[in-house]
């Protein structure tokens, strides 16, 4: 998958999740719209994802 016209990157798609989360370094210099909404997701394997929801 490529985001923000960047280089293609491998992603792991979790079919039980809503939306797609990508690390900010995947976005390069793309303009980001910050929503101010913080999230914490705990995946089935115990992995914890924390961050802010942004749109690009």
HTML snippet that shows the backbone in 3Dmol.js (N, CA, C, O; Angstrom):
<script src="https://3Dmol.org/build/3Dmol-min.js"></script>
<div id="view" style="width:600px;height:400px;position:relative"></div>
<script>
const pdb = `
ATOM      1  N   UNK A   1       0.842  -1.159   0.000  1.00  0.00           N
ATOM      2  CA  UNK A   1       0.000   0.000   0.000  1.00  0.00           C
ATOM      3  C   UNK A   1       0.890   1.225   0.000  1.00  0.00           C
ATOM      4  O   UNK A   1       1.935   1.234   0.651  1.00  0.00           O
ATOM      5  N   UNK A   2       0.489   2.259  -0.724  1.00  0.00           N
ATOM      6  CA  UNK A   2       1.199   3.538  -0.698  1.00  0.00           C
ATOM      7  C   UNK A   2       0.253   4.581  -0.120  1.00  0.00           C
ATOM      8  O   UNK A   2      -0.928   4.617  -0.464  1.00  0.00           O
ATOM      9  N   UNK A   3       0.777   5.424   0.755  1.00  0.00           N
ATOM     10  CA  UNK A   3      -0.023   6.508   1.324  1.00  0.00           C
ATOM     11  C   UNK A   3       0.618   7.829   0.950  1.00  0.00           C
ATOM     12  O   UNK A   3       1.842   7.934   0.885  1.00  0.00           O
ATOM     13  N   UNK A   4      -0.186   8.819   0.710  1.00  0.00           N
ATOM     14  CA  UNK A   4       0.282  10.181   0.459  1.00  0.00           C
ATOM     15  C   UNK A   4       1.333  10.230  -0.646  1.00  0.00           C
ATOM     16  O   UNK A   4       2.316  10.963  -0.541  1.00  0.00           O
ATOM     17  N   UNK A   5       1.124   9.450  -1.704  1.00  0.00           N
ATOM     18  CA  UNK A   5       2.038   9.403  -2.844  1.00  0.00           C
ATOM     19  C   UNK A   5       3.444   8.970  -2.462  1.00  0.00           C
ATOM     20  O   UNK A   5       4.405   9.295  -3.161  1.00  0.00           O
ATOM     21  N   UNK A   6       3.574   8.242  -1.366  1.00  0.00           N
ATOM     22  CA  UNK A   6       4.881   7.773  -0.917  1.00  0.00           C
ATOM     23  C   UNK A   6       5.233   6.420  -1.516  1.00  0.00           C
ATOM     24  O   UNK A   6       4.525   5.901  -2.378  1.00  0.00           O
ATOM     25  N   UNK A   7       6.322   5.871  -1.051  1.00  0.00           N
ATOM     26  CA  UNK A   7       6.769   4.555  -1.482  1.00  0.00           C
ATOM     27  C   UNK A   7       5.811   3.498  -0.958  1.00  0.00           C
ATOM     28  O   UNK A   7       5.281   3.640   0.144  1.00  0.00           O
ATOM     29  N   UNK A   8       5.578   2.433  -1.731  1.00  0.00           N
ATOM     30  CA  UNK A   8       4.718   1.348  -1.230  1.00  0.00           C
ATOM     31  C   UNK A   8       5.296   0.735   0.045  1.00  0.00           C
ATOM     32  O   UNK A   8       6.509   0.559   0.163  1.00  0.00           O
ATOM     33  N   UNK A   9       4.439   0.421   0.977  1.00  0.00           N
ATOM     34  CA  UNK A   9       4.827  -0.200   2.250  1.00  0.00           C
ATOM     35  C   UNK A   9       3.969  -1.422   2.469  1.00  0.00           C
ATOM     36  O   UNK A   9       2.824  -1.473   2.020  1.00  0.00           O
ATOM     37  N   UNK A  10       4.516  -2.407   3.155  1.00  0.00           N
ATOM     38  CA  UNK A  10       3.740  -3.590   3.521  1.00  0.00           C
ATOM     39  C   UNK A  10       2.841  -3.243   4.704  1.00  0.00           C
ATOM     40  O   UNK A  10       3.258  -2.525   5.613  1.00  0.00           O
ATOM     41  N   UNK A  11       1.626  -3.745   4.695  1.00  0.00           N
ATOM     42  CA  UNK A  11       0.718  -3.554   5.815  1.00  0.00           C
ATOM     43  C   UNK A  11       0.148  -4.906   6.220  1.00  0.00           C
ATOM     44  O   UNK A  11       0.128  -5.841   5.420  1.00  0.00           O
ATOM     45  N   UNK A  12      -0.305  -5.006   7.433  1.00  0.00           N
ATOM     46  CA  UNK A  12      -1.004  -6.178   7.931  1.00  0.00           C
ATOM     47  C   UNK A  12      -2.435  -5.738   8.192  1.00  0.00           C
ATOM     48  O   UNK A  12      -2.681  -4.860   9.019  1.00  0.00           O
ATOM     49  N   UNK A  13      -3.369  -6.345   7.493  1.00  0.00           N
ATOM     50  CA  UNK A  13      -4.766  -5.956   7.616  1.00  0.00           C
ATOM     51  C   UNK A  13      -5.467  -6.870   8.606  1.00  0.00           C
ATOM     52  O   UNK A  13      -5.491  -8.089   8.433  1.00  0.00           O
ATOM     53  N   UNK A  14      -6.033  -6.278   9.636  1.00  0.00           N
ATOM     54  CA  UNK A  14      -6.796  -7.009  10.642  1.00  0.00           C
ATOM     55  C   UNK A  14      -8.267  -6.859  10.281  1.00  0.00           C
ATOM     56  O   UNK A  14      -8.840  -5.783  10.453  1.00  0.00           O
ATOM     57  N   UNK A  15      -8.873  -7.908   9.791  1.00  0.00           N
ATOM     58  CA  UNK A  15     -10.251  -7.826   9.306  1.00  0.00           C
ATOM     59  C   UNK A  15     -11.261  -7.561  10.418  1.00  0.00           C
ATOM     60  O   UNK A  15     -12.417  -7.250  10.133  1.00  0.00           O
ATOM     61  N   UNK A  16     -10.849  -7.676  11.672  1.00  0.00           N
ATOM     62  CA  UNK A  16     -11.758  -7.401  12.782  1.00  0.00           C
ATOM     63  C   UNK A  16     -11.722  -5.959  13.241  1.00  0.00           C
ATOM     64  O   UNK A  16     -12.448  -5.587  14.162  1.00  0.00           O
ATOM     65  N   UNK A  17     -10.884  -5.130  12.611  1.00  0.00           N
ATOM     66  CA  UNK A  17     -10.730  -3.741  13.030  1.00  0.00           C
ATOM     67  C   UNK A  17     -11.496  -2.804  12.114  1.00  0.00           C
ATOM     68  O   UNK A  17     -11.784  -3.129  10.962  1.00  0.00           O
ATOM     69  N   UNK A  18     -11.818  -1.647  12.644  1.00  0.00           N
ATOM     70  CA  UNK A  18     -12.442  -0.596  11.841  1.00  0.00           C
ATOM     71  C   UNK A  18     -11.356   0.403  11.460  1.00  0.00           C
ATOM     72  O   UNK A  18     -10.678   0.943  12.333  1.00  0.00           O
ATOM     73  N   UNK A  19     -11.190   0.647  10.188  1.00  0.00           N
ATOM     74  CA  UNK A  19     -10.198   1.618   9.728  1.00  0.00           C
ATOM     75  C   UNK A  19      -8.826   1.009   9.565  1.00  0.00           C
ATOM     76  O   UNK A  19      -8.631  -0.182   9.805  1.00  0.00           O
ATOM     77  N   UNK A  20      -7.883   1.824   9.160  1.00  0.00           N
ATOM     78  CA  UNK A  20      -6.505   1.412   8.935  1.00  0.00           C
ATOM     79  C   UNK A  20      -5.600   2.351   9.712  1.00  0.00           C
ATOM     80  O   UNK A  20      -5.705   3.570   9.583  1.00  0.00           O
ATOM     81  N   UNK A  21      -4.730   1.799  10.502  1.00  0.00           N
ATOM     82  CA  UNK A  21      -3.796   2.617  11.269  1.00  0.00           C
ATOM     83  C   UNK A  21      -2.419   2.466  10.650  1.00  0.00           C
ATOM     84  O   UNK A  21      -1.969   1.351  10.386  1.00  0.00           O
ATOM     85  N   UNK A  22      -1.747   3.593  10.417  1.00  0.00           N
ATOM     86  CA  UNK A  22      -0.399   3.569   9.871  1.00  0.00           C
ATOM     87  C   UNK A  22       0.486   4.462  10.731  1.00  0.00           C
ATOM     88  O   UNK A  22       0.024   5.481  11.244  1.00  0.00           O
ATOM     89  N   UNK A  23       1.760   4.088  10.893  1.00  0.00           N
ATOM     90  CA  UNK A  23       2.681   4.939  11.646  1.00  0.00           C
ATOM     91  C   UNK A  23       2.897   6.276  10.918  1.00  0.00           C
ATOM     92  O   UNK A  23       2.846   6.326   9.689  1.00  0.00           O
ATOM     93  N   UNK A  24       3.134   7.338  11.659  1.00  0.00           N
ATOM     94  CA  UNK A  24       3.283   8.660  11.053  1.00  0.00           C
ATOM     95  C   UNK A  24       4.460   8.715  10.085  1.00  0.00           C
ATOM     96  O   UNK A  24       4.432   9.507   9.143  1.00  0.00           O
ATOM     97  N   UNK A  25       5.494   7.896  10.289  1.00  0.00           N
ATOM     98  CA  UNK A  25       6.630   7.924   9.375  1.00  0.00           C
ATOM     99  C   UNK A  25       6.270   7.389   7.979  1.00  0.00           C
ATOM    100  O   UNK A  25       7.013   7.617   7.024  1.00  0.00           O
ATOM    101  N   UNK A  26       5.145   6.687   7.856  1.00  0.00           N
ATOM    102  CA  UNK A  26       4.675   6.233   6.544  1.00  0.00           C
ATOM    103  C   UNK A  26       4.152   7.399   5.710  1.00  0.00           C
ATOM    104  O   UNK A  26       4.062   7.279   4.488  1.00  0.00           O
ATOM    105  N   UNK A  27       3.810   8.512   6.330  1.00  0.00           N
ATOM    106  CA  UNK A  27       3.137   9.600   5.644  1.00  0.00           C
ATOM    107  C   UNK A  27       4.075  10.634   5.043  1.00  0.00           C
ATOM    108  O   UNK A  27       3.635  11.502   4.289  1.00  0.00           O
ATOM    109  N   UNK A  28       5.356  10.557   5.364  1.00  0.00           N
ATOM    110  CA  UNK A  28       6.318  11.497   4.786  1.00  0.00           C
ATOM    111  C   UNK A  28       5.943  12.932   5.067  1.00  0.00           C
ATOM    112  O   UNK A  28       5.665  13.305   6.206  1.00  0.00           O
ATOM    113  N   UNK A  29       5.939  13.737   4.013  1.00  0.00           N
ATOM    114  CA  UNK A  29       5.633  15.172   4.153  1.00  0.00           C
ATOM    115  C   UNK A  29       4.193  15.507   3.808  1.00  0.00           C
ATOM    116  O   UNK A  29       3.872  16.666   3.548  1.00  0.00           O
ATOM    117  N   UNK A  30       3.326  14.511   3.801  1.00  0.00           N
ATOM    118  CA  UNK A  30       1.922  14.751   3.463  1.00  0.00           C
ATOM    119  C   UNK A  30       1.280  15.690   4.482  1.00  0.00           C
ATOM    120  O   UNK A  30       1.587  15.618   5.672  1.00  0.00           O
ATOM    121  N   UNK A  31       0.393  16.569   4.022  1.00  0.00           N
ATOM    122  CA  UNK A  31      -0.313  17.436   4.970  1.00  0.00           C
ATOM    123  C   UNK A  31      -1.238  16.598   5.863  1.00  0.00           C
ATOM    124  O   UNK A  31      -2.001  15.763   5.376  1.00  0.00           O
ATOM    125  N   UNK A  32      -1.157  16.830   7.140  1.00  0.00           N
ATOM    126  CA  UNK A  32      -1.923  16.061   8.122  1.00  0.00           C
ATOM    127  C   UNK A  32      -2.943  16.974   8.795  1.00  0.00           C
ATOM    128  O   UNK A  32      -2.613  18.085   9.211  1.00  0.00           O
ATOM    129  N   UNK A  33      -4.170  16.505   8.899  1.00  0.00           N
ATOM    130  CA  UNK A  33      -5.207  17.222   9.642  1.00  0.00           C
ATOM    131  C   UNK A  33      -5.408  16.499  10.966  1.00  0.00           C
ATOM    132  O   UNK A  33      -5.940  15.389  10.993  1.00  0.00           O
ATOM    133  N   UNK A  34      -4.993  17.110  12.048  1.00  0.00           N
ATOM    134  CA  UNK A  34      -5.112  16.494  13.370  1.00  0.00           C
ATOM    135  C   UNK A  34      -6.536  16.660  13.901  1.00  0.00           C
ATOM    136  O   UNK A  34      -7.115  17.744  13.827  1.00  0.00           O
ATOM    137  N   UNK A  35      -7.086  15.582  14.431  1.00  0.00           N
ATOM    138  CA  UNK A  35      -8.452  15.625  14.955  1.00  0.00           C
ATOM    139  C   UNK A  35      -8.483  15.914  16.447  1.00  0.00           C
ATOM    140  O   UNK A  35      -9.522  16.304  16.980  1.00  0.00           O
ATOM    141  N   UNK A  36      -7.361  15.728  17.126  1.00  0.00           N
ATOM    142  CA  UNK A  36      -7.329  15.916  18.569  1.00  0.00           C
ATOM    143  C   UNK A  36      -7.885  14.723  19.335  1.00  0.00           C
ATOM    144  O   UNK A  36      -7.958  14.755  20.563  1.00  0.00           O
ATOM    145  N   UNK A  37      -8.276  13.673  18.621  1.00  0.00           N
ATOM    146  CA  UNK A  37      -8.860  12.491  19.258  1.00  0.00           C
ATOM    147  C   UNK A  37      -7.763  11.467  19.543  1.00  0.00           C
ATOM    148  O   UNK A  37      -7.101  10.989  18.621  1.00  0.00           O
ATOM    149  N   UNK A  38      -7.572  11.133  20.812  1.00  0.00           N
ATOM    150  CA  UNK A  38      -6.604  10.118  21.211  1.00  0.00           C
ATOM    151  C   UNK A  38      -7.276   8.753  21.228  1.00  0.00           C
ATOM    152  O   UNK A  38      -8.461   8.637  21.540  1.00  0.00           O
ATOM    153  N   UNK A  39      -6.510   7.723  20.889  1.00  0.00           N
ATOM    154  CA  UNK A  39      -7.057   6.367  20.877  1.00  0.00           C
ATOM    155  C   UNK A  39      -6.120   5.402  21.586  1.00  0.00           C
ATOM    156  O   UNK A  39      -4.918   5.642  21.700  1.00  0.00           O
ATOM    157  N   UNK A  40      -6.691   4.320  22.054  1.00  0.00           N
ATOM    158  CA  UNK A  40      -5.932   3.196  22.574  1.00  0.00           C
ATOM    159  C   UNK A  40      -6.690   1.946  22.143  1.00  0.00           C
ATOM    160  O   UNK A  40      -7.838   1.737  22.532  1.00  0.00           O
ATOM    161  N   UNK A  41      -6.032   1.121  21.335  1.00  0.00           N
ATOM    162  CA  UNK A  41      -6.634  -0.108  20.845  1.00  0.00           C
ATOM    163  C   UNK A  41      -5.824  -1.284  21.379  1.00  0.00           C
ATOM    164  O   UNK A  41      -4.594  -1.241  21.367  1.00  0.00           O
ATOM    165  N   UNK A  42      -6.492  -2.323  21.844  1.00  0.00           N
ATOM    166  CA  UNK A  42      -5.830  -3.549  22.272  1.00  0.00           C
ATOM    167  C   UNK A  42      -6.264  -4.645  21.307  1.00  0.00           C
ATOM    168  O   UNK A  42      -7.446  -4.979  21.228  1.00  0.00           O
ATOM    169  N   UNK A  43      -5.307  -5.200  20.576  1.00  0.00           N
ATOM    170  CA  UNK A  43      -5.594  -6.245  19.604  1.00  0.00           C
ATOM    171  C   UNK A  43      -5.729  -7.593  20.293  1.00  0.00           C
ATOM    172  O   UNK A  43      -5.350  -7.755  21.452  1.00  0.00           O
ATOM    173  N   UNK A  44      -6.269  -8.543  19.571  1.00  0.00           N
ATOM    174  CA  UNK A  44      -6.507  -9.874  20.124  1.00  0.00           C
ATOM    175  C   UNK A  44      -5.264 -10.562  20.650  1.00  0.00           C
ATOM    176  O   UNK A  44      -5.351 -11.380  21.565  1.00  0.00           O
ATOM    177  N   UNK A  45      -4.091 -10.238  20.077  1.00  0.00           N
ATOM    178  CA  UNK A  45      -2.850 -10.875  20.521  1.00  0.00           C
ATOM    179  C   UNK A  45      -2.191 -10.119  21.670  1.00  0.00           C
ATOM    180  O   UNK A  45      -1.091 -10.469  22.097  1.00  0.00           O
ATOM    181  N   UNK A  46      -2.868  -9.073  22.173  1.00  0.00           N
ATOM    182  CA  UNK A  46      -2.324  -8.302  23.289  1.00  0.00           C
ATOM    183  C   UNK A  46      -1.555  -7.059  22.868  1.00  0.00           C
ATOM    184  O   UNK A  46      -1.164  -6.263  23.723  1.00  0.00           O
ATOM    185  N   UNK A  47      -1.327  -6.873  21.567  1.00  0.00           N
ATOM    186  CA  UNK A  47      -0.640  -5.679  21.078  1.00  0.00           C
ATOM    187  C   UNK A  47      -1.469  -4.444  21.408  1.00  0.00           C
ATOM    188  O   UNK A  47      -2.680  -4.432  21.185  1.00  0.00           O
ATOM    189  N   UNK A  48      -0.830  -3.412  21.936  1.00  0.00           N
ATOM    190  CA  UNK A  48      -1.504  -2.167  22.286  1.00  0.00           C
ATOM    191  C   UNK A  48      -1.048  -1.076  21.323  1.00  0.00           C
ATOM    192  O   UNK A  48       0.149  -0.836  21.169  1.00  0.00           O
ATOM    193  N   UNK A  49      -2.005  -0.419  20.679  1.00  0.00           N
ATOM    194  CA  UNK A  49      -1.729   0.705  19.799  1.00  0.00           C
ATOM    195  C   UNK A  49      -2.297   1.946  20.445  1.00  0.00           C
ATOM    196  O   UNK A  49      -3.481   1.999  20.778  1.00  0.00           O
ATOM    197  N   UNK A  50      -1.438   2.959  20.626  1.00  0.00           N
ATOM    198  CA  UNK A  50      -1.881   4.234  21.188  1.00  0.00           C
ATOM    199  C   UNK A  50      -1.430   5.347  20.273  1.00  0.00           C
ATOM    200  O   UNK A  50      -0.343   5.278  19.699  1.00  0.00           O
ATOM    201  N   UNK A  51      -2.245   6.366  20.128  1.00  0.00           N
ATOM    202  CA  UNK A  51      -1.875   7.493  19.292  1.00  0.00           C
ATOM    203  C   UNK A  51      -3.011   8.459  19.129  1.00  0.00           C
ATOM    204  O   UNK A  51      -3.978   8.450  19.891  1.00  0.00           O
ATOM    205  N   UNK A  52      -2.878   9.314  18.101  1.00  0.00           N
ATOM    206  CA  UNK A  52      -3.888  10.316  17.812  1.00  0.00           C
ATOM    207  C   UNK A  52      -4.447  10.047  16.422  1.00  0.00           C
ATOM    208  O   UNK A  52      -3.712   9.637  15.523  1.00  0.00           O
ATOM    209  N   UNK A  53      -5.712  10.271  16.246  1.00  0.00           N
ATOM    210  CA  UNK A  53      -6.333  10.106  14.937  1.00  0.00           C
ATOM    211  C   UNK A  53      -6.065  11.367  14.127  1.00  0.00           C
ATOM    212  O   UNK A  53      -6.364  12.480  14.562  1.00  0.00           O
ATOM    213  N   UNK A  54      -5.497  11.173  12.946  1.00  0.00           N
ATOM    214  CA  UNK A  54      -5.246  12.268  12.004  1.00  0.00           C
ATOM    215  C   UNK A  54      -5.735  11.828  10.637  1.00  0.00           C
ATOM    216  O   UNK A  54      -5.847  10.634  10.358  1.00  0.00           O
ATOM    217  N   UNK A  55      -6.020  12.789   9.802  1.00  0.00           N
ATOM    218  CA  UNK A  55      -6.482  12.526   8.443  1.00  0.00           C
ATOM    219  C   UNK A  55      -5.484  13.100   7.459  1.00  0.00           C
ATOM    220  O   UNK A  55      -4.874  14.138   7.713  1.00  0.00           O
ATOM    221  N   UNK A  56      -5.320  12.425   6.343  1.00  0.00           N
ATOM    222  CA  UNK A  56      -4.466  13.004   5.299  1.00  0.00           C
ATOM    223  C   UNK A  56      -5.120  12.826   3.959  1.00  0.00           C
ATOM    224  O   UNK A  56      -4.566  13.243   2.941  1.00  0.00           O
TER     225      UNK A  56
END
`;
const viewer = $3Dmol.createViewer("view");
viewer.addModel(pdb, "pdb");
viewer.setStyle({}, {cartoon: {color: "spectrum"}});
viewer.zoomTo();
viewer.render();
</script>
